[in-house]
Amino acid sequence: MQSTSTLRRHARLFTDMAEAQGVDLEEAVLRARILPDDIAEGVLRCTGCASPDDCEAALADGRAGEIPGYCRNAAMLTALRDMG
């Protein structure tokens, strides 16, 4: 089981990466584009990432306009972004 601090860190990374793509996860749930469980699964996928420090750096300096190739949530975030 993941530690609370790890889950919080990756929840923040996941939501920040979504926002960097113009994706509002709460709105996506309200519009039935995803389920609340999809967000939880996205956070759990994120915890398996080997590059969270790189992700944080990309988000901090604005390089997250494109989802990094190593992102485990790239397909989900790209699909949500493309839905508008």
C-alpha distances in whole Angstrom, upper triangle without the diagonal:
4,7,9,12,10,10,13,15,14,15,18,19,18,21,23,23,24,27,28,29,31,28,27,24,25,29,27,26,29,31,29,28,25,22,20,17,18,18,14,14,16,13,10,13,14,11,12,15,17,19,18,21,23,22,23,26,27,26,28,31,32,31,28,31,30,27,26,26,23,21,19,20,24,25,23,25,28,29,28,30,33,33,35
4,7,8,6,6,10,11,10,12,15,15,16,18,20,20,22,24,25,26,28,26,25,22,24,27,26,25,28,30,28,27,24,22,19,17,18,16,13,13,14,11,9,12,11,8,10,13,14,16,15,17,20,19,19,22,24,23,24,28,28,28,25,28,28,24,23,24,20,19,17,18,22,23,22,23,26,27,26,28,31,31,33
4,5,5,6,9,10,11,12,14,15,16,18,20,21,22,24,26,27,29,27,26,23,24,28,27,26,29,31,30,29,25,24,21,19,20,18,15,16,16,13,12,14,13,10,13,15,16,17,15,17,20,19,19,22,24,23,24,27,28,28,26,29,29,26,25,26,22,21,19,20,24,26,24,25,28,29,28,30,33,33,34
4,5,5,6,9,10,10,12,14,15,16,18,20,21,22,24,26,27,25,23,21,22,25,25,24,26,29,28,27,24,22,19,18,19,16,14,15,16,12,12,15,14,11,15,16,18,19,16,18,21,19,18,22,23,22,22,26,27,27,25,28,28,25,25,26,23,21,20,20,24,26,24,24,27,28,27,28,32,32,32
4,5,5,6,9,10,11,12,14,15,16,18,20,21,22,24,26,24,23,21,22,26,26,25,27,30,29,28,25,24,21,20,20,17,15,17,16,12,13,15,13,11,14,15,16,16,13,14,18,17,15,18,20,19,19,23,24,25,23,26,26,24,23,25,22,20,19,20,23,25,24,23,27,28,27,28,31,32,32
4,5,5,6,8,10,11,12,14,15,16,18,20,21,23,24,23,22,20,22,25,24,24,27,29,28,27,23,22,20,18,18,16,13,14,14,10,10,12,10,7,10,11,13,13,10,12,15,14,13,17,19,17,19,22,23,23,21,24,24,21,20,21,18,16,16,17,20,22,21,21,24,26,25,26,29,30,30
4,5,5,6,9,10,10,12,14,15,16,18,20,21,22,20,19,17,18,22,21,20,23,25,24,23,20,19,16,15,15,12,10,11,11,7,8,10,9,7,11,12,14,15,12,15,17,15,15,18,19,18,19,23,23,23,20,23,23,20,20,21,19,16,15,15,19,21,19,19,22,23,22,24,27,27,28
4,6,5,6,9,10,11,12,14,15,16,18,20,21,19,18,16,17,21,21,20,23,25,24,24,21,20,16,16,16,13,11,14,13,9,11,13,11,10,14,14,16,16,12,14,17,15,13,17,18,16,17,21,21,22,19,22,23,20,20,22,20,17,17,16,19,22,20,19,23,24,22,23,27,27,27
4,6,5,6,9,10,11,12,14,15,16,18,20,19,18,17,18,22,21,21,24,26,26,24,22,21,18,18,17,14,13,14,13,9,11,13,9,9,12,12,13,12,9,10,13,11,10,13,15,13,14,18,18,19,17,20,20,18,17,20,17,15,15,15,18,21,19,18,21,23,22,22,26,27,27
4,5,5,6,8,10,10,12,14,15,16,18,17,16,15,17,20,19,19,22,24,23,21,19,18,16,15,14,11,10,11,9,6,8,9,6,6,9,9,12,11,8,11,13,10,10,14,14,13,15,18,18,18,15,18,18,15,15,17,14,12,12,11,14,17,16,15,18,20,19,20,23,24,24
4,6,5,6,8,10,11,12,14,16,17,14,14,12,13,17,16,16,19,21,20,19,16,16,13,13,12,9,8,10,8,5,8,10,8,9,12,12,15,15,11,14,16,12,12,16,16,14,16,19,19,19,16,18,19,16,17,19,17,14,13,12,15,17,15,14,18,19,17,18,22,22,22
4,5,5,6,8,10,10,12,14,15,14,13,12,14,17,17,17,20,22,22,20,18,18,16,16,15,12,12,14,11,9,12,13,10,11,14,14,16,14,11,13,14,11,10,13,14,11,12,16,16,17,14,16,17,15,16,19,17,14,15,13,16,18,16,14,18,20,18,18,22,22,22
4,6,5,6,8,10,10,12,14,13,14,13,15,18,17,18,21,22,22,20,18,19,17,17,15,12,13,13,10,8,11,11,8,10,12,11,13,11,8,10,11,7,7,11,10,8,11,14,13,14,11,14,14,12,12,15,13,11,12,11,13,16,14,12,16,18,16,16,20,21,21
4,6,5,6,9,10,11,13,11,11,10,13,15,14,15,18,19,19,17,15,15,14,14,12,9,10,11,7,6,10,9,7,10,12,11,14,13,10,13,13,10,10,14,13,11,14,16,15,15,12,14,14,11,12,14,13,10,10,8,10,13,11,9,13,15,13,14,17,18,18
4,5,5,6,9,10,10,9,8,7,10,12,12,13,16,17,17,16,14,15,13,14,12,9,11,12,9,9,12,13,10,13,16,15,18,16,13,15,16,12,12,15,14,11,13,16,15,15,12,14,15,13,14,17,16,13,13,11,12,15,12,10,13,15,13,13,17,17,17
4,5,5,6,9,10,9,10,10,13,15,15,16,19,20,21,19,17,18,17,18,16,13,14,16,12,11,15,15,12,14,17,15,17,15,12,14,13,10,9,12,11,7,10,12,11,12,9,11,13,11,13,16,16,13,14,12,13,16,14,11,14,16,14,13,17,18,17
4,5,5,6,9,9,10,11,14,15,15,17,19,20,20,17,16,18,17,18,15,12,15,15,11,11,14,13,11,14,15,13,16,13,11,13,12,8,9,11,9,7,11,12,10,10,7,9,9,8,10,13,13,9,11,9,10,12,11,8,11,13,12,11,15,16,16
4,5,5,6,5,7,7,11,12,11,13,16,16,16,14,13,15,15,16,13,11,13,14,10,11,15,14,12,15,17,16,18,17,15,17,16,12,13,15,13,11,14,15,13,13,10,10,11,9,12,15,15,11,12,9,10,12,10,6,9,11,9,8,12,13,12
4,5,5,5,6,8,11,12,12,14,16,17,18,16,15,17,17,18,16,13,16,17,14,14,18,17,15,18,20,19,21,19,16,18,17,13,13,15,13,10,13,14,12,13,10,10,12,11,14,17,18,14,16,13,13,15,13,10,12,14,11,10,13,14,13
4,5,7,10,12,15,15,15,18,20,20,21,18,18,20,20,21,18,16,19,19,15,16,19,18,16,19,20,18,20,17,15,16,15,12,12,13,10,8,10,11,8,9,6,6,8,9,12,15,16,13,16,13,12,15,14,10,11,14,12,10,13,15,14
4,5,9,11,14,14,13,16,18,17,19,16,16,19,19,20,17,15,18,18,15,16,19,18,16,19,21,19,21,19,17,19,17,13,15,16,13,11,14,14,11,11,8,6,7,8,11,14,15,13,15,12,10,12,11,7,8,11,9,6,10,12,10
4,7,10,12,11,11,15,16,15,17,15,15,18,18,20,17,16,19,20,16,18,21,20,18,22,23,22,24,22,20,22,20,17,17,18,15,13,16,16,13,14,11,9,11,11,15,18,19,16,18,14,13,15,13,9,10,12,9,6,10,11,8
4,6,9,8,8,11,13,12,14,11,12,14,15,17,14,12,16,16,13,15,18,18,16,20,22,20,23,21,20,22,20,17,18,19,17,14,17,19,16,16,13,12,13,12,16,18,19,15,16,13,12,13,10,7,9,10,7,6,9,9,8
4,6,5,6,9,10,11,12,11,11,13,13,15,13,11,15,16,14,15,18,18,17,20,23,22,25,23,21,23,22,19,19,21,19,16,19,20,18,19,15,15,16,15,19,21,21,18,18,15,15,16,13,10,12,13,9,9,12,11,10
4,5,5,6,9,10,10,9,8,10,9,12,10,8,11,13,11,12,15,16,15,18,20,20,23,22,20,22,22,18,19,22,20,17,20,22,20,20,17,17,17,16,19,21,20,17,16,13,14,14,11,9,12,12,9,10,13,12,12
4,5,5,6,9,10,10,9,10,8,12,11,9,12,15,13,14,17,18,18,20,23,23,26,25,23,25,25,22,22,24,23,20,22,25,22,23,20,20,21,19,22,24,24,20,20,16,18,18,14,13,16,15,12,13,16,14,14
4,5,5,6,8,9,9,11,11,14,13,12,15,17,16,17,20,21,20,23,25,25,29,28,25,28,27,23,24,26,24,21,24,26,23,24,21,20,21,20,23,25,25,22,21,18,18,18,15,13,15,14,11,12,14,12,11
4,5,5,6,5,6,8,9,12,10,10,14,15,13,15,18,18,19,22,23,23,27,26,24,27,26,23,23,26,24,21,24,26,23,24,20,19,20,18,21,23,23,20,19,15,16,15,11,11,13,11,8,10,12,10,10
4,5,5,6,5,6,6,10,9,9,12,14,13,15,18,18,19,21,23,24,28,27,25,28,28,24,25,28,26,23,26,28,26,26,23,22,23,21,24,25,25,21,20,16,18,17,13,13,16,14,11,13,15,13,14
4,5,8,8,9,9,13,13,13,15,17,17,19,21,22,22,25,27,28,31,31,28,31,31,27,27,30,28,26,28,30,28,28,25,24,25,24,27,28,28,24,23,20,21,20,16,16,18,16,13,15,17,14,14
4,5,8,10,11,14,13,14,17,18,18,20,22,23,23,26,28,28,32,31,29,32,31,28,28,31,29,26,29,31,28,28,25,24,24,23,26,27,28,24,23,20,20,19,15,15,17,14,11,13,14,11,11
4,5,7,9,12,11,12,15,16,16,19,21,21,22,25,26,27,31,30,29,32,31,28,29,31,29,27,30,32,29,29,25,25,25,23,26,27,27,23,22,18,19,17,14,15,16,14,11,14,15,12,13
4,7,10,12,10,11,15,15,14,17,19,19,20,23,24,24,28,28,26,29,28,25,26,29,26,24,28,29,26,26,22,22,21,20,23,23,24,20,19,15,16,14,11,11,13,10,8,11,12,9,11
4,7,8,6,8,11,11,11,14,16,15,17,20,21,22,25,25,24,27,27,23,25,27,25,23,27,29,26,26,22,22,21,19,22,22,22,18,17,13,15,13,9,11,13,11,9,12,14,11,13
4,5,5,7,9,10,11,13,15,15,17,19,21,22,26,26,24,28,28,24,26,29,27,25,28,30,28,28,24,24,24,21,24,24,24,20,18,15,17,16,12,14,16,14,12,16,17,15,17
4,5,5,7,9,10,11,13,14,16,17,20,21,25,25,23,26,27,23,24,27,26,24,26,29,27,27,24,24,24,22,24,25,24,20,18,15,18,17,13,14,18,16,14,17,19,17,19
4,5,5,6,8,10,10,12,14,15,17,19,23,24,22,25,26,23,24,27,26,24,27,30,28,28,24,25,25,22,23,24,22,19,16,14,17,16,13,15,18,17,15,18,20,19,21
4,5,5,6,9,10,10,12,14,16,17,21,21,20,23,24,20,22,25,24,22,25,27,26,25,21,22,21,18,20,20,19,16,13,11,13,12,9,11,14,13,12,15,17,16,18
4,5,5,6,9,10,10,13,15,16,19,20,18,21,21,18,19,22,21,19,22,25,23,23,19,20,20,17,19,20,18,15,13,10,13,13,10,11,14,14,12,15,17,17,18
4,5,5,6,9,10,11,13,15,19,19,17,21,22,19,19,23,22,20,23,26,25,25,21,23,22,19,20,21,19,16,13,12,15,15,13,14,17,17,16,18,21,20,21
4,5,5,6,8,10,11,13,17,18,17,20,21,18,20,23,22,21,24,26,25,24,21,22,21,18,19,19,17,14,11,9,13,13,11,13,16,16,15,18,20,20,21
4,5,5,6,9,10,11,15,15,14,18,18,15,16,20,19,17,20,23,21,21,17,19,18,14,15,16,14,10,8,6,10,11,8,9,13,13,13,15,17,18,19
4,5,5,6,9,10,14,14,12,16,17,14,15,18,18,16,19,22,21,20,17,19,19,15,16,17,15,11,10,9,12,14,12,12,16,17,15,17,20,21,22
4,5,5,7,9,13,14,13,16,18,15,17,20,20,19,22,24,24,23,20,22,21,17,17,18,15,12,10,10,14,15,13,14,18,18,18,20,23,23,24
4,5,5,7,11,12,12,16,16,14,16,19,18,18,21,23,22,21,18,20,18,15,14,14,12,9,6,7,11,12,11,12,15,16,16,18,21,21,23
4,5,5,9,10,8,12,13,10,12,15,15,14,17,20,19,18,15,18,16,13,12,13,10,8,6,7,10,13,12,12,15,17,17,18,21,22,23
4,5,8,10,8,12,14,12,13,16,17,17,19,21,22,20,18,21,20,16,15,16,13,11,9,11,14,16,15,16,19,20,20,22,24,25,26
4,6,9,9,13,14,13,15,18,18,18,21,23,23,21,19,22,20,16,15,14,11,10,8,11,14,16,16,17,19,21,21,22,25,26,28
4,6,6,10,10,9,12,14,14,15,18,20,20,18,16,19,17,13,11,11,8,7,7,10,12,15,15,15,17,20,20,21,23,25,26
4,6,9,9,10,12,14,14,16,18,19,20,18,17,20,18,15,12,12,8,9,10,13,15,17,18,18,20,23,23,24,26,28,29
4,5,5,6,9,10,11,12,14,16,17,14,13,17,16,13,10,11,8,9,10,13,14,17,18,17,19,22,22,22,25,27,28
4,5,5,6,9,10,10,12,14,15,14,13,16,16,13,11,13,10,9,11,13,14,18,18,17,19,22,21,21,24,26,26
4,5,5,6,9,10,10,12,14,13,13,17,16,15,12,14,12,12,14,16,17,21,21,19,21,24,24,23,26,29,28
4,5,5,6,9,10,11,12,10,10,14,13,12,9,11,10,10,13,15,15,19,20,18,19,23,23,22,24,27,27
4,5,5,6,9,10,11,9,8,12,11,9,8,11,9,8,11,12,12,16,17,14,16,19,19,18,21,24,23
4,5,5,6,9,10,10,9,13,14,12,11,14,13,12,14,15,15,19,19,17,19,22,21,20,23,25,25
4,5,5,6,8,8,9,13,13,13,11,15,14,14,17,17,17,21,21,19,20,24,23,21,24,27,26
4,5,5,6,5,5,9,10,9,9,12,12,12,15,15,14,18,19,16,17,21,20,18,21,24,23
4,6,5,6,5,8,10,10,10,14,14,12,16,15,15,18,18,15,16,20,19,17,20,22,21
4,6,8,8,11,13,14,14,17,17,16,19,19,18,22,22,19,20,23,22,20,23,25,24
4,6,8,10,13,14,13,17,18,17,20,20,19,23,23,20,20,24,23,21,23,26,24
4,5,7,10,11,12,16,17,16,19,18,17,20,20,17,17,21,20,17,20,22,21
4,6,7,9,9,12,14,13,17,17,15,18,19,16,16,20,19,17,19,22,21
4,5,6,7,11,12,11,14,13,12,15,15,12,13,16,16,13,16,19,18
4,6,9,12,14,13,16,14,12,15,15,12,11,15,14,11,14,17,15
4,6,9,11,10,14,12,10,12,13,10,9,13,14,11,13,16,16
4,6,8,7,10,9,6,9,11,8,8,12,12,11,13,16,16
4,5,5,9,10,8,11,13,11,11,15,16,15,16,19,20
4,6,8,10,7,10,13,12,12,15,17,16,17,20,21
4,6,9,8,11,13,13,13,16,18,18,19,22,23
4,5,5,9,10,10,11,14,15,15,17,19,20
4,6,8,9,10,11,13,14,15,17,19,21
4,6,5,6,8,10,11,12,14,16,17
4,6,5,6,8,10,10,12,14,16
4,6,5,6,9,10,11,12,15
4,6,5,6,9,10,11,13
4,5,5,6,8,10,11
4,5,5,6,9,10
4,5,5,6,9
4,5,5,7
4,5,5
4,5
4
